């Protein structure tokens, strides 16, 4: 909402879409699965 107040709603939408795209691309690149919730994530060390 800070971006929307400063720069307008259109830029805020683009910022959210870009953030989501970056997250999804990184998930796709390393083949991680989406996990909804607050379960602890066990990473392979």
C-alpha distance matrix in Angstrom:
0.0 3.8 5.4 4.9 6.2 8.6 9.8 9.3 8.5 11.5 10.6 7.3 9.9 12.4 10.6 10.3 13.8 15.1 14.1 15.8 18.7 19.3 19.5 21.7 23.9 24.6 25.5 27.7 29.3 30.4 31.0 29.0 28.3 25.0 25.3 23.2 23.3 23.8 27.3 28.4 28.7 32.2 32.3 35.7 37.0
3.8 0.0 3.8 5.4 5.2 6.2 8.4 9.3 9.9 12.6 10.9 8.4 11.8 13.5 11.2 11.9 15.5 16.0 14.9 17.3 19.9 20.0 20.5 23.2 24.9 25.3 26.7 29.0 30.1 31.2 32.2 30.3 30.1 27.0 27.4 25.5 25.5 25.6 29.0 29.6 29.8 33.2 33.0 36.3 37.2
5.4 3.8 0.0 3.8 5.4 5.1 5.5 6.8 7.7 9.6 7.3 5.5 9.2 10.3 8.3 9.9 13.1 13.3 13.1 15.7 17.7 18.0 19.2 21.6 22.9 23.7 25.4 27.4 28.4 29.9 31.0 29.5 29.4 26.6 27.5 25.9 26.4 26.9 30.1 30.7 30.4 33.6 33.2 36.3 37.2
4.9 5.4 3.8 0.0 3.8 5.6 5.4 4.4 4.6 7.6 6.9 5.0 8.2 10.4 9.6 10.6 13.4 14.6 14.8 16.8 18.9 19.9 20.9 22.8 24.5 25.7 27.0 28.8 30.2 31.9 32.6 31.0 30.6 27.6 28.4 26.5 27.2 28.0 31.3 32.3 32.2 35.6 35.4 38.6 39.8
6.2 5.2 5.4 3.8 0.0 3.8 6.0 5.9 7.5 10.7 10.1 8.7 12.0 14.0 13.0 14.2 17.2 18.1 18.1 20.2 22.5 23.1 24.1 26.3 27.9 28.9 30.3 32.2 33.5 35.0 35.9 34.2 33.8 30.7 31.3 29.2 29.5 30.0 33.4 34.3 34.5 37.9 37.8 41.0 42.0
8.6 6.2 5.1 5.6 3.8 0.0 3.8 6.1 9.0 11.2 9.5 9.2 12.9 13.9 12.6 14.7 17.5 17.7 17.9 20.6 22.4 22.7 24.1 26.5 27.6 28.5 30.4 32.2 33.1 34.7 36.0 34.5 34.5 31.7 32.5 30.9 31.2 31.5 34.9 35.4 35.3 38.5 38.0 41.1 41.8
9.8 8.4 5.5 5.4 6.0 3.8 0.0 3.8 7.0 8.1 6.3 7.4 10.7 11.1 10.7 13.2 15.4 15.6 16.6 19.1 20.4 21.1 22.9 24.9 25.8 27.1 29.1 30.5 31.4 33.4 34.6 33.5 33.6 30.9 32.2 30.7 31.5 32.2 35.3 35.9 35.5 38.6 38.0 40.9 41.8
9.3 9.3 6.8 4.4 5.9 6.1 3.8 0.0 3.8 5.6 5.8 6.5 9.0 10.4 10.9 12.7 14.6 15.7 16.9 18.8 20.3 21.5 23.2 24.7 26.0 27.6 29.2 30.5 31.8 33.9 34.7 33.5 33.2 30.4 31.6 29.9 30.9 31.9 35.2 36.1 35.8 39.1 38.7 41.6 42.9
8.5 9.9 7.7 4.6 7.5 9.0 7.0 3.8 0.0 3.8 5.5 5.0 6.2 8.7 9.8 10.6 12.3 14.2 15.3 16.6 18.2 20.0 21.3 22.5 24.1 26.0 27.1 28.4 30.1 32.1 32.5 31.3 30.7 27.7 29.0 27.1 28.3 29.6 32.9 34.2 33.8 37.2 37.0 40.0 41.5
11.5 12.6 9.6 7.6 10.7 11.2 8.1 5.6 3.8 0.0 3.8 5.4 5.2 6.5 8.8 10.2 10.7 12.4 14.4 15.6 16.5 18.5 20.3 21.2 22.4 24.6 26.0 26.7 28.3 30.7 31.2 30.4 30.0 27.4 29.1 27.6 29.2 30.7 33.8 34.9 34.2 37.4 36.9 39.7 41.3
10.6 10.9 7.3 6.9 10.1 9.5 6.3 5.8 5.5 3.8 0.0 3.8 5.4 5.0 6.1 8.7 9.8 10.4 12.2 14.2 15.0 16.4 18.4 19.8 20.7 22.5 24.3 25.3 26.5 28.8 29.7 28.9 28.9 26.4 28.1 27.0 28.4 29.6 32.6 33.3 32.5 35.5 34.8 37.5 38.8
7.3 8.4 5.5 5.0 8.7 9.2 7.4 6.5 5.0 5.4 3.8 0.0 3.8 5.4 5.0 6.3 8.6 9.8 10.6 12.4 14.1 15.4 16.8 18.4 19.8 21.4 22.8 24.2 25.7 27.6 28.3 27.1 26.8 24.0 25.4 23.9 25.1 26.3 29.3 30.3 29.7 32.9 32.5 35.4 36.8
9.9 11.8 9.2 8.2 12.0 12.9 10.7 9.0 6.2 5.2 5.4 3.8 0.0 3.8 5.4 5.2 6.1 8.5 9.9 10.7 12.1 14.3 15.5 16.4 18.1 20.1 21.2 22.2 24.0 26.2 26.4 25.5 24.9 22.2 23.8 22.4 24.1 25.7 28.7 29.9 29.1 32.3 31.9 34.8 36.5
12.4 13.5 10.3 10.4 14.0 13.9 11.1 10.4 8.7 6.5 5.0 5.4 3.8 0.0 3.8 5.5 5.0 6.0 8.5 9.8 10.3 12.1 14.2 15.1 16.0 18.2 19.8 20.5 21.9 24.4 25.0 24.5 24.4 22.1 24.2 23.4 25.4 26.8 29.5 30.3 29.1 32.0 31.2 33.8 35.4
10.6 11.2 8.3 9.6 13.0 12.6 10.7 10.9 9.8 8.8 6.1 5.0 5.4 3.8 0.0 3.8 5.5 5.1 6.2 8.6 9.8 10.6 12.5 14.2 15.2 16.7 18.5 19.8 21.0 23.0 24.0 23.1 23.2 20.9 22.7 21.9 23.5 24.5 27.2 27.8 26.6 29.6 28.7 31.4 32.8
10.3 11.9 9.9 10.6 14.2 14.7 13.2 12.7 10.6 10.2 8.7 6.3 5.2 5.5 3.8 0.0 3.8 5.4 5.1 6.2 8.5 10.0 10.7 12.2 14.1 15.6 16.7 18.2 19.9 21.6 22.1 20.8 20.5 17.9 19.5 18.4 20.1 21.4 24.2 25.1 24.1 27.3 26.8 29.6 31.3
13.8 15.5 13.1 13.4 17.2 17.5 15.4 14.6 12.3 10.7 9.8 8.6 6.1 5.0 5.5 3.8 0.0 3.8 5.5 5.2 6.1 8.6 10.0 10.4 12.0 14.2 15.3 16.1 18.0 20.2 20.5 19.8 19.5 17.2 19.4 18.8 21.1 22.8 25.2 26.2 24.8 27.7 27.0 29.6 31.5
15.1 16.0 13.3 14.6 18.1 17.7 15.6 15.7 14.2 12.4 10.4 9.8 8.5 6.0 5.1 5.4 3.8 0.0 3.8 5.4 5.0 6.1 8.6 9.8 10.3 12.3 14.2 15.0 16.1 18.5 19.4 19.0 19.5 17.7 20.1 20.1 22.3 23.5 25.7 26.1 24.4 27.0 25.8 28.2 29.7
14.1 14.9 13.1 14.8 18.1 17.9 16.6 16.9 15.3 14.4 12.2 10.6 9.9 8.5 6.2 5.1 5.5 3.8 0.0 3.8 5.4 5.2 6.3 8.7 9.9 10.9 12.5 14.3 15.4 17.1 18.1 17.0 17.4 15.3 17.4 17.3 19.1 20.1 22.3 22.6 21.0 23.8 22.8 25.4 26.9
15.8 17.3 15.7 16.8 20.2 20.6 19.1 18.8 16.6 15.6 14.2 12.4 10.7 9.8 8.6 6.2 5.2 5.4 3.8 0.0 3.8 5.5 5.2 6.1 8.5 10.0 10.6 12.1 14.1 15.7 16.0 14.9 14.7 12.5 14.8 14.7 17.1 18.6 20.7 21.4 19.8 22.6 21.9 24.5 26.5
18.7 19.9 17.7 18.9 22.5 22.4 20.4 20.3 18.2 16.5 15.0 14.1 12.1 10.3 9.8 8.5 6.1 5.0 5.4 3.8 0.0 3.8 5.5 5.1 5.9 8.5 9.8 10.3 11.9 14.3 14.8 14.6 15.1 13.7 16.6 17.2 19.9 21.5 23.1 23.6 21.5 23.9 22.7 24.8 26.8
19.3 20.0 18.0 19.9 23.1 22.7 21.1 21.5 20.0 18.5 16.4 15.4 14.3 12.1 10.6 10.0 8.6 6.1 5.2 5.5 3.8 0.0 3.8 5.5 5.1 6.2 8.6 9.8 10.4 12.5 13.8 13.5 14.8 13.8 16.6 17.6 20.0 21.0 22.3 22.2 19.9 22.0 20.4 22.4 24.0
19.5 20.5 19.2 20.9 24.1 24.1 22.9 23.2 21.3 20.3 18.4 16.8 15.5 14.2 12.5 10.7 10.0 8.6 6.3 5.2 5.5 3.8 0.0 3.8 5.5 5.3 6.2 8.6 10.0 11.0 11.8 10.7 11.5 10.3 12.8 13.9 16.3 17.3 18.6 18.6 16.3 18.6 17.4 19.7 21.6
21.7 23.2 21.6 22.8 26.3 26.5 24.9 24.7 22.5 21.2 19.8 18.4 16.4 15.1 14.2 12.2 10.4 9.8 8.7 6.1 5.1 5.5 3.8 0.0 3.8 5.5 5.0 6.1 8.5 10.2 10.0 9.6 10.0 9.1 12.4 13.9 16.9 18.5 19.5 19.9 17.4 19.5 18.4 20.4 22.7
23.9 24.9 22.9 24.5 27.9 27.6 25.8 26.0 24.1 22.4 20.7 19.8 18.1 16.0 15.2 14.1 12.0 10.3 9.9 8.5 5.9 5.1 5.5 3.8 0.0 3.8 5.4 5.0 6.0 8.7 9.6 10.3 11.9 12.0 15.4 17.3 20.2 21.6 22.2 22.1 19.3 20.8 19.1 20.5 22.6
24.6 25.3 23.7 25.7 28.9 28.5 27.1 27.6 26.0 24.6 22.5 21.4 20.1 18.2 16.7 15.6 14.2 12.3 10.9 10.0 8.5 6.2 5.3 5.5 3.8 0.0 3.8 5.4 5.0 6.3 8.2 8.4 10.7 11.3 14.3 16.5 19.0 19.8 20.2 19.5 16.5 17.8 15.7 17.1 18.9
25.5 26.7 25.4 27.0 30.3 30.4 29.1 29.2 27.1 26.0 24.3 22.8 21.2 19.8 18.5 16.7 15.3 14.2 12.5 10.6 9.8 8.6 6.2 5.0 5.4 3.8 0.0 3.8 5.5 5.6 5.6 5.1 7.0 7.8 11.1 13.7 16.5 17.7 17.7 17.4 14.3 15.7 14.2 15.7 18.2
27.7 29.0 27.4 28.8 32.2 32.2 30.5 30.5 28.4 26.7 25.3 24.2 22.2 20.5 19.8 18.2 16.1 15.0 14.3 12.1 10.3 9.8 8.6 6.1 5.0 5.4 3.8 0.0 3.8 5.6 5.0 6.8 8.6 10.1 13.7 16.3 19.5 21.0 20.9 20.8 17.6 18.6 16.9 17.9 20.4
29.3 30.1 28.4 30.2 33.5 33.1 31.4 31.8 30.1 28.3 26.5 25.7 24.0 21.9 21.0 19.9 18.0 16.1 15.4 14.1 11.9 10.4 10.0 8.5 6.0 5.0 5.5 3.8 0.0 3.8 5.7 8.1 11.0 12.9 16.2 19.1 21.9 22.9 22.6 21.9 18.4 18.9 16.5 17.0 19.0
30.4 31.2 29.9 31.9 35.0 34.7 33.4 33.9 32.1 30.7 28.8 27.6 26.2 24.4 23.0 21.6 20.2 18.5 17.1 15.7 14.3 12.5 11.0 10.2 8.7 6.3 5.6 5.6 3.8 0.0 3.8 5.7 9.3 11.8 14.6 17.9 20.3 21.0 20.1 19.1 15.5 15.5 13.0 13.2 15.3
31.0 32.2 31.0 32.6 35.9 36.0 34.6 34.7 32.5 31.2 29.7 28.3 26.4 25.0 24.0 22.1 20.5 19.4 18.1 16.0 14.8 13.8 11.8 10.0 9.6 8.2 5.6 5.0 5.7 3.8 0.0 3.8 6.6 9.7 12.6 16.0 18.8 20.0 19.0 18.5 15.0 15.2 13.4 13.8 16.7
29.0 30.3 29.5 31.0 34.2 34.5 33.5 33.5 31.3 30.4 28.9 27.1 25.5 24.5 23.1 20.8 19.8 19.0 17.0 14.9 14.6 13.5 10.7 9.6 10.3 8.4 5.1 6.8 8.1 5.7 3.8 0.0 3.8 6.7 9.2 12.7 15.2 16.2 15.2 14.8 11.4 12.1 10.8 12.1 15.2
28.3 30.1 29.4 30.6 33.8 34.5 33.6 33.2 30.7 30.0 28.9 26.8 24.9 24.4 23.2 20.5 19.5 19.5 17.4 14.7 15.1 14.8 11.5 10.0 11.9 10.7 7.0 8.6 11.0 9.3 6.6 3.8 0.0 3.8 6.3 9.7 12.7 14.3 13.4 13.9 11.2 12.5 12.4 14.1 17.5
25.0 27.0 26.6 27.6 30.7 31.7 30.9 30.4 27.7 27.4 26.4 24.0 22.2 22.1 20.9 17.9 17.2 17.7 15.3 12.5 13.7 13.8 10.3 9.1 12.0 11.3 7.8 10.1 12.9 11.8 9.7 6.7 3.8 0.0 3.8 6.5 9.8 11.9 11.9 13.1 11.1 13.4 13.9 16.3 19.5
25.3 27.4 27.5 28.4 31.3 32.5 32.2 31.6 29.0 29.1 28.1 25.4 23.8 24.2 22.7 19.5 19.4 20.1 17.4 14.8 16.6 16.6 12.8 12.4 15.4 14.3 11.1 13.7 16.2 14.6 12.6 9.2 6.3 3.8 0.0 3.8 6.4 8.5 8.3 10.1 8.9 11.7 13.1 16.0 19.2
23.2 25.5 25.9 26.5 29.2 30.9 30.7 29.9 27.1 27.6 27.0 23.9 22.4 23.4 21.9 18.4 18.8 20.1 17.3 14.7 17.2 17.6 13.9 13.9 17.3 16.5 13.7 16.3 19.1 17.9 16.0 12.7 9.7 6.5 3.8 0.0 3.8 7.0 8.2 10.9 11.0 14.2 16.1 19.2 22.2
23.3 25.5 26.4 27.2 29.5 31.2 31.5 30.9 28.3 29.2 28.4 25.1 24.1 25.4 23.5 20.1 21.1 22.3 19.1 17.1 19.9 20.0 16.3 16.9 20.2 19.0 16.5 19.5 21.9 20.3 18.8 15.2 12.7 9.8 6.4 3.8 0.0 3.7 5.8 9.0 10.3 13.8 16.2 19.6 22.3
23.8 25.6 26.9 28.0 30.0 31.5 32.2 31.9 29.6 30.7 29.6 26.3 25.7 26.8 24.5 21.4 22.8 23.5 20.1 18.6 21.5 21.0 17.3 18.5 21.6 19.8 17.7 21.0 22.9 21.0 20.0 16.2 14.3 11.9 8.5 7.0 3.7 0.0 3.8 6.3 8.6 12.1 14.7 18.3 20.5
27.3 29.0 30.1 31.3 33.4 34.9 35.3 35.2 32.9 33.8 32.6 29.3 28.7 29.5 27.2 24.2 25.2 25.7 22.3 20.7 23.1 22.3 18.6 19.5 22.2 20.2 17.7 20.9 22.6 20.1 19.0 15.2 13.4 11.9 8.3 8.2 5.8 3.8 0.0 3.8 6.3 9.3 12.4 15.7 18.1
28.4 29.6 30.7 32.3 34.3 35.4 35.9 36.1 34.2 34.9 33.3 30.3 29.9 30.3 27.8 25.1 26.2 26.1 22.6 21.4 23.6 22.2 18.6 19.9 22.1 19.5 17.4 20.8 21.9 19.1 18.5 14.8 13.9 13.1 10.1 10.9 9.0 6.3 3.8 0.0 3.8 6.4 9.5 12.9 14.8
28.7 29.8 30.4 32.2 34.5 35.3 35.5 35.8 33.8 34.2 32.5 29.7 29.1 29.1 26.6 24.1 24.8 24.4 21.0 19.8 21.5 19.9 16.3 17.4 19.3 16.5 14.3 17.6 18.4 15.5 15.0 11.4 11.2 11.1 8.9 11.0 10.3 8.6 6.3 3.8 0.0 3.8 6.2 9.7 12.1
32.2 33.2 33.6 35.6 37.9 38.5 38.6 39.1 37.2 37.4 35.5 32.9 32.3 32.0 29.6 27.3 27.7 27.0 23.8 22.6 23.9 22.0 18.6 19.5 20.8 17.8 15.7 18.6 18.9 15.5 15.2 12.1 12.5 13.4 11.7 14.2 13.8 12.1 9.3 6.4 3.8 0.0 3.8 6.6 9.0
32.3 33.0 33.2 35.4 37.8 38.0 38.0 38.7 37.0 36.9 34.8 32.5 31.9 31.2 28.7 26.8 27.0 25.8 22.8 21.9 22.7 20.4 17.4 18.4 19.1 15.7 14.2 16.9 16.5 13.0 13.4 10.8 12.4 13.9 13.1 16.1 16.2 14.7 12.4 9.5 6.2 3.8 0.0 3.8 6.1
35.7 36.3 36.3 38.6 41.0 41.1 40.9 41.6 40.0 39.7 37.5 35.4 34.8 33.8 31.4 29.6 29.6 28.2 25.4 24.5 24.8 22.4 19.7 20.4 20.5 17.1 15.7 17.9 17.0 13.2 13.8 12.1 14.1 16.3 16.0 19.2 19.6 18.3 15.7 12.9 9.7 6.6 3.8 0.0 3.8
37.0 37.2 37.2 39.8 42.0 41.8 41.8 42.9 41.5 41.3 38.8 36.8 36.5 35.4 32.8 31.3 31.5 29.7 26.9 26.5 26.8 24.0 21.6 22.7 22.6 18.9 18.2 20.4 19.0 15.3 16.7 15.2 17.5 19.5 19.2 22.2 22.3 20.5 18.1 14.8 12.1 9.0 6.1 3.8 0.0
